[in-house]
């Protein structure tokens, strides 16, 4: 049995964060574990409150997992301040964690920055080099590369810029770029497009969490990075195509596809 660890915030409405990650892991028939970094009060309309988990408790959660059931892959999501980023990075280095997928949660759906400049700098200097793969969306890529990302050419340029920051591999998610939903994987020596038509469905809450978790699941199964991204892309497409319709805002996906 392959084991997947998610380190992220909790979404009480079940559409994103830890809850979406664990649903995704279960849908891949793998064993899911979690380290909760923040508790959020949120639903399909938005986030109303965030409570950070103390760093000593985050540290203890990571210790408890690695000292007993070592994960085969790790997905990192919401890390909301410098101290949390530092403890997660230090602990994963301590345990020599592998197959780390970093979903850099830095920008809200409305476009607001969720991290201070100091915290963003630590994401760049400490967290990005730790991951096997980083999976920024349009807004996050723009923060990391420092310029606007509007088309395929911009996606290539931004991915290469993020590689220059120390990332091993970069997946630029194109769900908010252009008329299609094409994602771009860039490594040191290759660029691969994963193409898909845009699905007419406004309910896409938790897509970033779900995709990064699905990639971690496939890496945990010892698949190549390219196959892991391709399988995850097909999975997220089906989860959106199901067109689950819950809540009065941007609703969640159906993970059990």
C-alpha contacts under 8 A as a table, 3 or more apart, distances in Angstrom:
res1	aa1	res2	aa2	distance
1	X	30	X	6.53
1	X	31	X	6.88
2	X	30	X	5.62
2	X	31	X	6.23
2	X	71	X	7.50
2	X	72	X	6.20
2	X	220	X	6.41
2	X	221	X	6.62
3	X	30	X	6.06
3	X	31	X	4.69
3	X	32	X	5.99
3	X	33	X	7.41
3	X	69	X	7.76
3	X	70	X	7.32
3	X	71	X	4.78
3	X	72	X	5.35
3	X	73	X	7.02
3	X	220	X	7.20
4	X	25	X	7.07
4	X	30	X	7.06
4	X	31	X	6.12
4	X	32	X	5.07
4	X	33	X	6.17
4	X	71	X	5.20
4	X	72	X	5.84
4	X	73	X	5.10
4	X	74	X	5.90
4	X	75	X	7.74
4	X	216	X	7.18
4	X	217	X	6.45
4	X	220	X	6.83
5	X	32	X	5.99
5	X	33	X	4.70
5	X	34	X	5.47
5	X	35	X	7.52
5	X	71	X	5.82
5	X	72	X	7.91
5	X	73	X	6.36
5	X	74	X	4.75
5	X	75	X	6.24
6	X	18	X	6.70
6	X	21	X	6.66
6	X	22	X	7.69
6	X	32	X	7.61
6	X	33	X	6.29
6	X	34	X	4.81
6	X	35	X	6.27
6	X	74	X	5.78
6	X	75	X	4.73
6	X	76	X	5.98
6	X	77	X	7.51
6	X	213	X	7.54
7	X	18	X	7.45
7	X	34	X	5.82
7	X	35	X	4.66
7	X	36	X	6.05
7	X	37	X	6.77
7	X	74	X	7.46
7	X	75	X	6.18
7	X	76	X	4.83
7	X	77	X	6.02
7	X	78	X	7.55
8	X	17	X	5.99
8	X	18	X	5.79
8	X	34	X	7.69
8	X	35	X	6.53
8	X	36	X	5.46
8	X	37	X	5.39
8	X	38	X	7.10
8	X	76	X	5.97
8	X	77	X	4.47
8	X	78	X	4.67
8	X	79	X	6.62
9	X	17	X	5.37
9	X	18	X	5.90
9	X	36	X	5.42
9	X	37	X	5.08
9	X	38	X	4.44
9	X	39	X	5.85
9	X	40	X	6.97
9	X	77	X	7.08
9	X	78	X	5.39
9	X	79	X	7.51
10	X	16	X	7.70
10	X	17	X	5.28
10	X	18	X	5.01
10	X	19	X	6.56
10	X	36	X	6.42
10	X	37	X	7.70
10	X	38	X	6.15
10	X	39	X	5.01
10	X	40	X	5.82
11	X	14	X	5.46
11	X	15	X	6.68
11	X	16	X	5.70
11	X	17	X	5.44
11	X	18	X	6.65
11	X	19	X	6.33
11	X	39	X	7.10
11	X	40	X	5.70
11	X	41	X	6.84
11	X	42	X	6.25
11	X	43	X	7.69
12	X	19	X	7.81
12	X	40	X	6.74
12	X	41	X	6.16
12	X	42	X	6.33
12	X	43	X	7.29
13	X	16	X	7.88
13	X	42	X	6.31
13	X	43	X	5.09
13	X	44	X	7.57
14	X	17	X	7.75
14	X	19	X	5.11
14	X	20	X	6.16
14	X	252	X	7.87
15	X	19	X	6.73
15	X	20	X	5.50
15	X	43	X	7.82
15	X	44	X	7.91
15	X	205	X	6.03
15	X	206	X	5.48
15	X	251	X	7.48
15	X	252	X	4.78
15	X	253	X	6.92
16	X	19	X	6.08
16	X	20	X	4.65
16	X	21	X	7.27
16	X	205	X	6.52
16	X	206	X	4.09
16	X	207	X	7.58
16	X	209	X	6.05
16	X	210	X	7.41
16	X	252	X	7.61
17	X	20	X	5.48
17	X	21	X	6.17
17	X	77	X	7.14
17	X	78	X	7.57
17	X	206	X	7.06
17	X	209	X	6.00
18	X	21	X	5.01
18	X	22	X	6.12
18	X	34	X	6.86
18	X	36	X	7.19
19	X	22	X	5.32
19	X	23	X	6.23
20	X	23	X	5.15
20	X	24	X	6.12
20	X	206	X	6.75
20	X	209	X	6.68
20	X	210	X	6.03
20	X	255	X	7.68
21	X	24	X	5.10
21	X	25	X	6.18
21	X	209	X	6.34
21	X	210	X	5.84
21	X	213	X	5.58
22	X	25	X	5.01
22	X	26	X	6.11
22	X	32	X	5.69
22	X	33	X	7.38
22	X	34	X	7.83
23	X	26	X	5.17
23	X	27	X	6.12
23	X	255	X	6.18
23	X	256	X	7.49
24	X	27	X	5.03
24	X	28	X	6.45
24	X	210	X	6.25
24	X	213	X	6.54
24	X	214	X	6.30
24	X	255	X	5.84
24	X	256	X	7.55
25	X	28	X	5.18
25	X	29	X	6.61
25	X	30	X	5.58
25	X	31	X	6.75
25	X	32	X	5.74
25	X	213	X	6.94
25	X	214	X	6.94
25	X	217	X	6.39
26	X	29	X	4.96
26	X	30	X	5.54
26	X	31	X	6.66
26	X	32	X	6.76
27	X	30	X	7.58
27	X	255	X	6.68
27	X	256	X	5.44
27	X	257	X	7.20
28	X	214	X	7.76
28	X	217	X	6.92
30	X	217	X	7.39
33	X	65	X	7.86
35	X	58	X	6.65
35	X	61	X	5.84
35	X	62	X	6.56
36	X	39	X	7.41
36	X	53	X	7.24
36	X	58	X	6.99
37	X	52	X	6.25
37	X	53	X	5.25
37	X	54	X	8.00
37	X	58	X	6.32
37	X	78	X	7.14
37	X	79	X	6.47
37	X	80	X	7.96
37	X	84	X	7.45
38	X	50	X	6.71
38	X	51	X	5.54
38	X	52	X	4.25
38	X	53	X	5.06
38	X	78	X	7.70
38	X	79	X	7.82
38	X	80	X	7.73
39	X	50	X	5.81
39	X	51	X	5.12
39	X	52	X	6.37
39	X	53	X	7.16
40	X	47	X	7.00
40	X	48	X	7.63
40	X	49	X	5.67
40	X	50	X	4.43
40	X	51	X	6.29
41	X	47	X	5.93
41	X	48	X	5.57
41	X	49	X	5.05
41	X	50	X	6.42
42	X	45	X	7.47
42	X	46	X	5.54
42	X	47	X	4.16
42	X	48	X	5.82
42	X	49	X	7.21
43	X	46	X	5.59
43	X	47	X	6.66
43	X	247	X	7.79
44	X	205	X	7.08
44	X	247	X	5.84
44	X	248	X	6.57
44	X	249	X	4.62
44	X	250	X	4.97
44	X	251	X	5.26
44	X	252	X	7.37
45	X	247	X	7.94
45	X	248	X	6.82
45	X	249	X	4.57
45	X	250	X	6.44
47	X	50	X	7.69
52	X	80	X	7.37
53	X	57	X	6.77
53	X	58	X	6.76
54	X	57	X	5.45
54	X	58	X	6.49
55	X	58	X	4.91
55	X	59	X	6.04
55	X	83	X	6.94
55	X	84	X	5.88
55	X	87	X	6.77
56	X	59	X	5.03
56	X	60	X	6.12
57	X	60	X	4.96
57	X	61	X	6.17
58	X	61	X	5.17
58	X	62	X	6.40
58	X	84	X	7.81
58	X	87	X	7.73
58	X	88	X	7.70
59	X	62	X	5.26
59	X	63	X	6.21
59	X	87	X	6.60
59	X	88	X	7.28
59	X	91	X	7.08
60	X	63	X	5.03
60	X	64	X	6.07
61	X	64	X	5.14
61	X	65	X	6.40
62	X	65	X	5.27
62	X	66	X	6.22
62	X	91	X	7.10
63	X	66	X	5.39
63	X	67	X	5.80
63	X	91	X	7.88
64	X	67	X	5.51
64	X	68	X	6.43
65	X	68	X	5.51
65	X	69	X	5.44
65	X	70	X	6.31
65	X	71	X	7.82
66	X	69	X	5.73
66	X	70	X	4.65
66	X	71	X	7.14
66	X	95	X	7.03
67	X	70	X	6.91
71	X	74	X	6.80
71	X	97	X	7.89
72	X	98	X	6.93
72	X	99	X	7.01
72	X	220	X	4.90
72	X	221	X	7.87
73	X	97	X	7.65
73	X	98	X	6.00
73	X	99	X	4.65
73	X	100	X	5.89
73	X	101	X	7.89
73	X	216	X	5.64
73	X	217	X	6.94
73	X	219	X	6.57
73	X	220	X	4.88
74	X	97	X	7.53
74	X	98	X	7.15
74	X	99	X	6.13
74	X	100	X	4.66
74	X	101	X	6.19
74	X	216	X	6.32
75	X	100	X	5.80
75	X	101	X	4.76
75	X	102	X	6.03
75	X	103	X	7.41
75	X	212	X	6.68
75	X	213	X	5.88
75	X	216	X	6.03
76	X	79	X	7.98
76	X	100	X	7.33
76	X	101	X	6.17
76	X	102	X	4.86
76	X	103	X	5.93
76	X	104	X	7.85
77	X	102	X	6.49
77	X	103	X	5.09
77	X	104	X	6.34
77	X	105	X	6.08
77	X	209	X	7.01
78	X	103	X	7.82
78	X	104	X	7.23
78	X	105	X	5.33
78	X	106	X	7.98
79	X	84	X	6.00
79	X	85	X	5.74
79	X	105	X	7.42
80	X	84	X	6.79
80	X	85	X	7.47
80	X	114	X	7.21
80	X	115	X	6.21
80	X	119	X	7.85
81	X	84	X	5.50
81	X	85	X	6.29
81	X	115	X	6.69
81	X	116	X	7.60
81	X	119	X	5.76
82	X	85	X	5.14
82	X	86	X	6.09
82	X	118	X	7.19
82	X	119	X	4.93
82	X	122	X	6.83
83	X	86	X	5.13
83	X	87	X	6.25
84	X	87	X	5.31
84	X	88	X	6.19
85	X	88	X	5.35
85	X	89	X	6.13
85	X	119	X	7.79
85	X	122	X	7.39
85	X	123	X	7.26
85	X	127	X	7.32
86	X	89	X	5.21
86	X	90	X	6.00
86	X	122	X	7.99
86	X	126	X	7.82
87	X	90	X	5.10
87	X	91	X	6.00
88	X	91	X	5.26
88	X	92	X	6.12
89	X	92	X	5.33
89	X	93	X	6.16
89	X	126	X	6.95
89	X	127	X	6.38
89	X	130	X	7.43
90	X	93	X	5.19
90	X	94	X	6.09
91	X	94	X	4.87
91	X	95	X	6.31
92	X	95	X	5.26
92	X	96	X	5.88
92	X	97	X	5.27
93	X	96	X	4.86
93	X	97	X	6.50
94	X	97	X	7.95
97	X	100	X	7.16
98	X	132	X	7.83
99	X	131	X	7.27
99	X	132	X	5.81
99	X	216	X	6.91
99	X	219	X	6.28
99	X	220	X	6.92
100	X	130	X	7.30
100	X	131	X	4.71
100	X	132	X	5.29
100	X	133	X	6.78
100	X	216	X	7.14
101	X	131	X	5.50
101	X	132	X	5.95
101	X	133	X	4.95
101	X	134	X	5.95
101	X	135	X	7.56
101	X	212	X	6.46
101	X	213	X	7.81
101	X	215	X	7.47
101	X	216	X	6.08
102	X	127	X	7.73
102	X	128	X	7.10
102	X	131	X	5.84
102	X	132	X	7.92
102	X	133	X	6.15
102	X	134	X	4.65
102	X	135	X	6.28
102	X	212	X	7.41
103	X	134	X	5.94
103	X	135	X	5.11
103	X	136	X	6.32
103	X	208	X	7.20
103	X	209	X	7.11
103	X	212	X	6.30
104	X	123	X	7.80
104	X	134	X	7.14
104	X	135	X	6.85
104	X	136	X	5.99
104	X	140	X	7.02
105	X	108	X	7.91
105	X	114	X	7.68
105	X	140	X	7.52
106	X	113	X	5.94
106	X	114	X	5.11
106	X	115	X	5.71
106	X	120	X	7.54
106	X	140	X	6.29
107	X	110	X	7.90
107	X	111	X	5.67
107	X	112	X	5.49
107	X	113	X	4.62
107	X	114	X	5.39
107	X	115	X	7.71
107	X	139	X	6.60
107	X	140	X	6.30
108	X	111	X	5.11
108	X	112	X	5.16
108	X	113	X	6.39
108	X	114	X	6.43
109	X	112	X	7.43
111	X	139	X	7.22
113	X	116	X	7.46
115	X	118	X	7.97
115	X	119	X	5.79
115	X	120	X	6.17
116	X	119	X	5.15
116	X	120	X	6.25
117	X	120	X	5.04
117	X	121	X	6.14
118	X	121	X	5.07
118	X	122	X	6.34
119	X	122	X	5.02
119	X	123	X	6.26
120	X	123	X	4.97
120	X	124	X	6.33
121	X	124	X	5.09
121	X	125	X	6.13
122	X	125	X	5.01
122	X	126	X	5.46
122	X	127	X	6.88
123	X	126	X	5.56
123	X	127	X	4.70
123	X	128	X	6.02
124	X	127	X	6.16
124	X	128	X	5.42
124	X	129	X	7.64
124	X	144	X	7.51
124	X	165	X	6.81
124	X	166	X	7.96
125	X	128	X	6.68
125	X	129	X	7.07
125	X	165	X	7.57
125	X	166	X	7.76
126	X	129	X	6.10
126	X	130	X	6.71
127	X	130	X	5.23
127	X	131	X	6.88
128	X	131	X	5.70
128	X	134	X	6.66
128	X	165	X	7.89
128	X	166	X	6.65
128	X	167	X	5.43
129	X	132	X	7.91
129	X	165	X	7.84
129	X	166	X	4.99
129	X	167	X	4.88
129	X	168	X	6.65
130	X	167	X	7.82
131	X	134	X	6.43
131	X	167	X	7.16
131	X	168	X	7.05
132	X	167	X	7.69
132	X	168	X	5.73
132	X	169	X	6.26
133	X	167	X	7.23
133	X	168	X	6.35
133	X	169	X	4.83
133	X	170	X	5.61
133	X	171	X	7.11
134	X	167	X	7.07
134	X	169	X	6.52
134	X	170	X	5.07
134	X	171	X	6.20
135	X	170	X	6.13
135	X	171	X	4.78
135	X	172	X	5.96
135	X	173	X	6.82
135	X	212	X	6.92
136	X	139	X	7.69
136	X	140	X	5.21
136	X	141	X	5.35
136	X	170	X	7.87
136	X	171	X	6.72
136	X	172	X	5.51
136	X	173	X	6.28
137	X	140	X	5.34
137	X	141	X	5.90
137	X	172	X	5.89
137	X	173	X	4.76
137	X	174	X	6.77
137	X	175	X	7.58
137	X	176	X	7.64
137	X	208	X	7.79
138	X	141	X	5.19
138	X	142	X	6.24
138	X	149	X	6.35
138	X	172	X	7.25
138	X	173	X	6.69
138	X	174	X	6.75
138	X	175	X	7.96
138	X	176	X	6.36
138	X	177	X	6.95
139	X	142	X	5.14
139	X	143	X	6.48
140	X	143	X	5.15
140	X	144	X	6.30
141	X	144	X	5.08
141	X	145	X	5.93
141	X	149	X	7.46
141	X	158	X	6.55
141	X	159	X	7.79
141	X	162	X	7.92
141	X	172	X	7.18
142	X	145	X	5.28
142	X	146	X	5.40
142	X	147	X	5.39
142	X	148	X	5.57
142	X	149	X	6.17
142	X	158	X	7.46
143	X	146	X	5.40
143	X	147	X	7.48
144	X	162	X	6.57
145	X	158	X	5.51
145	X	159	X	7.99
145	X	161	X	5.73
145	X	162	X	6.12
147	X	158	X	7.87
148	X	154	X	7.45
149	X	154	X	4.96
149	X	155	X	6.08
149	X	158	X	7.25
149	X	177	X	7.70
150	X	154	X	6.09
150	X	155	X	7.57
150	X	177	X	5.91
150	X	178	X	7.11
151	X	154	X	5.28
151	X	155	X	6.31
151	X	177	X	6.23
151	X	178	X	6.23
152	X	155	X	5.03
152	X	156	X	6.43
153	X	156	X	5.23
153	X	157	X	6.32
154	X	157	X	5.04
154	X	158	X	5.95
155	X	158	X	5.16
155	X	159	X	6.07
155	X	172	X	6.56
155	X	184	X	7.25
156	X	159	X	5.23
156	X	160	X	6.30
156	X	184	X	7.51
156	X	186	X	7.76
157	X	160	X	5.26
157	X	161	X	6.20
158	X	161	X	4.98
158	X	162	X	6.19
159	X	162	X	5.14
159	X	163	X	6.20
159	X	170	X	5.98
159	X	171	X	7.39
159	X	172	X	6.58
159	X	186	X	6.37
160	X	163	X	4.94
160	X	164	X	6.30
160	X	186	X	7.30
161	X	164	X	5.07
161	X	165	X	6.67
162	X	165	X	5.06
162	X	166	X	7.07
162	X	167	X	6.21
162	X	170	X	7.22
163	X	166	X	5.49
163	X	167	X	4.61
163	X	168	X	6.44
163	X	169	X	6.73
163	X	170	X	6.83
163	X	187	X	7.74
163	X	188	X	7.69
164	X	167	X	6.93
167	X	170	X	6.76
168	X	187	X	6.75
168	X	188	X	7.34
169	X	185	X	7.27
169	X	186	X	5.91
169	X	187	X	4.70
169	X	188	X	7.19
170	X	184	X	7.92
170	X	185	X	5.69
170	X	186	X	5.30
170	X	187	X	6.58
171	X	183	X	6.73
171	X	184	X	5.42
171	X	185	X	4.34
171	X	186	X	6.41
172	X	183	X	5.71
172	X	184	X	5.15
172	X	185	X	6.54
173	X	176	X	7.80
173	X	181	X	7.92
173	X	182	X	7.05
173	X	183	X	4.64
173	X	184	X	6.63
174	X	177	X	4.93
174	X	178	X	7.51
174	X	180	X	7.69
174	X	181	X	5.28
174	X	182	X	5.03
174	X	183	X	4.92
174	X	184	X	7.48
175	X	178	X	7.96
175	X	180	X	7.32
175	X	181	X	4.60
175	X	182	X	6.78
175	X	183	X	7.53
175	X	198	X	7.56
176	X	181	X	7.44
177	X	180	X	7.43
177	X	181	X	7.28
178	X	181	X	7.50
179	X	198	X	6.82
180	X	195	X	7.69
180	X	196	X	6.41
180	X	197	X	5.05
180	X	198	X	4.91
181	X	195	X	6.54
181	X	196	X	5.26
181	X	197	X	5.64
181	X	198	X	5.00
182	X	193	X	6.72
182	X	194	X	5.62
182	X	195	X	4.34
182	X	196	X	5.62
182	X	197	X	7.70
183	X	193	X	5.87
183	X	194	X	5.13
183	X	195	X	6.44
184	X	191	X	7.02
184	X	192	X	5.86
184	X	193	X	4.70
184	X	194	X	6.25
185	X	191	X	5.69
185	X	192	X	5.15
185	X	193	X	6.37
185	X	194	X	7.76
186	X	189	X	7.78
186	X	190	X	5.85
186	X	191	X	4.45
186	X	192	X	6.49
187	X	190	X	5.20
187	X	191	X	6.39
194	X	230	X	6.84
194	X	233	X	7.47
199	X	240	X	7.30
199	X	241	X	6.71
201	X	204	X	7.20
201	X	240	X	7.08
201	X	241	X	7.57
201	X	243	X	6.42
202	X	250	X	6.21
202	X	251	X	7.44
203	X	240	X	7.54
203	X	243	X	7.16
203	X	244	X	7.35
203	X	245	X	6.85
203	X	249	X	7.92
203	X	250	X	4.78
203	X	251	X	4.20
203	X	252	X	5.68
203	X	253	X	6.77
204	X	207	X	5.70
204	X	240	X	6.76
204	X	250	X	6.35
204	X	251	X	6.16
204	X	252	X	5.70
204	X	253	X	6.12
205	X	250	X	5.78
205	X	251	X	5.48
205	X	252	X	4.61
205	X	253	X	6.71
206	X	209	X	5.29
206	X	210	X	6.04
206	X	252	X	6.36
206	X	253	X	7.15
207	X	210	X	5.06
207	X	211	X	6.00
207	X	236	X	7.17
207	X	253	X	7.41
208	X	211	X	5.28
208	X	212	X	6.23
209	X	212	X	5.49
209	X	213	X	6.15
210	X	213	X	5.17
210	X	214	X	6.08
210	X	236	X	7.08
211	X	214	X	5.07
211	X	215	X	6.25
211	X	232	X	5.95
211	X	233	X	7.01
211	X	235	X	7.97
211	X	236	X	6.09
212	X	215	X	5.11
212	X	216	X	6.28
212	X	232	X	7.91
213	X	216	X	5.02
213	X	217	X	6.18
214	X	217	X	4.98
214	X	218	X	6.41
214	X	228	X	7.88
214	X	231	X	7.92
214	X	232	X	5.05
214	X	235	X	7.55
215	X	218	X	5.24
215	X	219	X	6.21
215	X	228	X	5.23
215	X	229	X	5.55
215	X	231	X	7.58
215	X	232	X	5.35
216	X	219	X	5.03
216	X	220	X	5.96
216	X	228	X	7.67
217	X	220	X	5.03
217	X	221	X	6.43
217	X	228	X	7.91
218	X	221	X	5.00
218	X	222	X	6.75
218	X	223	X	5.78
218	X	227	X	7.81
218	X	228	X	4.81
218	X	229	X	7.95
218	X	231	X	7.43
218	X	232	X	7.55
219	X	222	X	5.10
219	X	223	X	5.23
219	X	224	X	6.70
219	X	225	X	6.70
219	X	228	X	5.87
220	X	223	X	7.35
223	X	227	X	6.16
223	X	228	X	5.91
224	X	227	X	5.24
224	X	228	X	5.94
225	X	228	X	4.97
225	X	229	X	6.16
226	X	229	X	5.29
226	X	230	X	6.12
227	X	230	X	4.97
227	X	231	X	5.97
228	X	231	X	5.31
228	X	232	X	6.11
229	X	232	X	5.06
229	X	233	X	6.01
230	X	233	X	5.08
230	X	234	X	6.39
231	X	234	X	5.21
231	X	235	X	6.20
232	X	235	X	4.93
232	X	236	X	6.13
233	X	236	X	5.31
233	X	237	X	6.15
234	X	237	X	5.14
234	X	238	X	6.36
235	X	238	X	5.29
235	X	239	X	6.24
235	X	257	X	7.41
236	X	239	X	4.91
236	X	240	X	6.22
237	X	240	X	5.28
237	X	241	X	6.02
238	X	241	X	4.87
238	X	242	X	6.19
238	X	257	X	6.54
239	X	242	X	5.54
239	X	243	X	7.65
239	X	253	X	5.55
239	X	254	X	5.05
239	X	255	X	5.63
239	X	256	X	7.60
239	X	257	X	6.12
240	X	243	X	5.73
240	X	244	X	7.73
240	X	253	X	5.67
240	X	254	X	7.01
242	X	253	X	7.60
242	X	254	X	6.42
243	X	253	X	7.19
243	X	254	X	7.54
244	X	251	X	7.52
244	X	252	X	6.97
244	X	253	X	6.04
244	X	254	X	5.96
245	X	251	X	6.08
245	X	252	X	7.44
246	X	251	X	5.34
246	X	252	X	6.86
247	X	250	X	7.40
247	X	251	X	5.77
248	X	251	X	7.34
254	X	257	X	6.83
